[in-house]
Amino acid sequence: MKHLMFFIICTAIFLSCAEPEPRKPVQVKSGSFFNVSVERSKKILEMETSIIQKLIEKDSANTYRTSNSGFWYSRETSTDSINYLPKTNDIVLLTYNIMNLANDTIYSTKDIGLVEHAVDKSQLFPGLRNAVKLLGKGEKATFIFPSAQAYGYKGDNERIGPNTPIKSSVNILEIKKDSNNIKS
């Protein structure tokens, strides 16, 4: 009897030391929301790209290039000898405006003012962060950004609505090289 009691107590202690089992989720997520969102974003990008391509075809006065980042640009002014393009941590002094695709001004250069931008560090919209790396000092270009490269599905909560592609004229006034980017 003593052995049976000892066995029962040991078994109870042993079983109480077991690892707790994680709870099972009450609701299983299928990932369908994510898939639907991706498909919706693809359709929006296709539609915007089509609109932008038609706009570029109509603009015979300018030659547009496609960037690796997914936007288009046309140089307005160019310097003959661009010997330096901005790199990470450089400080770029620039002006820019924001227009809709019908060339109506949303934010003028006066509204925005002079911008000092630390390359790849400042909080500019995604397309503009990449655009400044394509221009040298004294250059100006017009960029066309699909909404994903502009203010995305939210807009700017002021004048730019959700999923709005934009144009922007960007002028690089000065580039202050970071000490790590200066060749010895």
Solvent accessible surface area in square Angstrom, and as a share of the most:
residue,aa,sasa,rsa
1,M,182,0.81
2,K,175,0.74
3,H,156,0.70
4,L,101,0.50
5,M,112,0.50
6,F,138,0.58
7,F,134,0.56
8,I,92,0.47
9,I,92,0.47
10,C,54,0.33
11,T,52,0.30
12,A,60,0.46
13,I,104,0.53
14,F,154,0.64
15,L,117,0.58
16,S,89,0.57
17,C,100,0.60
18,A,68,0.53
19,E,154,0.69
20,P,122,0.77
21,E,157,0.70
22,P,114,0.72
23,R,225,0.82
24,K,166,0.70
25,P,96,0.60
26,V,156,0.90
27,Q,129,0.58
28,V,126,0.72
29,K,163,0.69
30,S,94,0.61
31,G,36,0.35
32,S,63,0.40
33,F,161,0.67
34,F,139,0.58
35,N,88,0.45
36,V,85,0.49
37,S,32,0.20
38,V,53,0.31
39,E,87,0.39
40,R,122,0.44
41,S,64,0.41
42,K,110,0.46
43,K,139,0.59
44,I,38,0.19
45,L,83,0.41
46,E,120,0.54
47,M,110,0.49
48,E,3,0.02
49,T,42,0.24
50,S,50,0.32
51,I,79,0.40
52,I,0,0.00
53,Q,69,0.31
54,K,123,0.52
55,L,45,0.22
56,I,29,0.15
57,E,136,0.61
58,K,172,0.73
59,D,36,0.19
60,S,110,0.71
61,A,95,0.74
62,N,69,0.35
63,T,112,0.65
64,Y,30,0.11
65,R,132,0.48
66,T,93,0.54
67,S,14,0.09
68,N,168,0.86
69,S,43,0.28
70,G,34,0.32
71,F,1,0.00
72,W,22,0.08
73,Y,17,0.06
74,S,4,0.03
75,R,70,0.26
76,E,86,0.38
77,T,71,0.42
78,S,68,0.44
79,T,54,0.31
80,D,157,0.81
81,S,91,0.58
82,I,65,0.33
83,N,143,0.73
84,Y,34,0.13
85,L,70,0.35
86,P,5,0.03
87,K,93,0.40
88,T,60,0.35
89,N,57,0.29
90,D,0,0.00
91,I,52,0.27
92,V,0,0.00
93,L,37,0.18
94,L,0,0.00
95,T,30,0.18
96,Y,17,0.06
97,N,26,0.13
98,I,3,0.02
99,M,27,0.12
100,N,44,0.23
101,L,25,0.13
102,A,75,0.58
103,N,88,0.45
104,D,84,0.43
105,T,83,0.48
106,I,27,0.14
107,Y,30,0.11
108,S,35,0.23
109,T,56,0.32
110,K,187,0.79
111,D,82,0.43
112,I,47,0.24
113,G,27,0.26
114,L,107,0.53
115,V,25,0.14
116,E,110,0.49
117,H,0,0.00
118,A,25,0.19
119,V,0,0.00
120,D,59,0.30
121,K,116,0.49
122,S,30,0.19
123,Q,169,0.75
124,L,21,0.10
125,F,13,0.05
126,P,47,0.30
127,G,0,0.00
128,L,0,0.00
129,R,73,0.26
130,N,47,0.24
131,A,0,0.00
132,V,0,0.00
133,K,59,0.25
134,L,49,0.24
135,L,0,0.00
136,G,1,0.01
137,K,125,0.53
138,G,38,0.37
139,E,0,0.00
140,K,67,0.28
141,A,0,0.00
142,T,17,0.10
143,F,0,0.00
144,I,0,0.00
145,F,0,0.00
146,P,2,0.01
147,S,3,0.02
148,A,70,0.54
149,Q,37,0.16
150,A,2,0.02
151,Y,64,0.24
152,G,19,0.18
153,Y,172,0.65
154,K,119,0.50
155,G,8,0.08
156,D,32,0.16
157,N,115,0.59
158,E,141,0.63
159,R,138,0.50
160,I,5,0.02
161,G,32,0.31
162,P,88,0.55
163,N,58,0.30
164,T,35,0.20
165,P,21,0.13
166,I,0,0.00
167,K,16,0.07
168,S,0,0.00
169,S,15,0.09
170,V,0,0.00
171,N,40,0.21
172,I,0,0.00
173,L,71,0.35
174,E,66,0.29
175,I,26,0.13
176,K,93,0.39
177,K,99,0.42
178,D,34,0.18
179,S,89,0.58
180,N,130,0.67
181,N,34,0.17
182,I,100,0.51
183,K,188,0.80
184,S,161,1.04
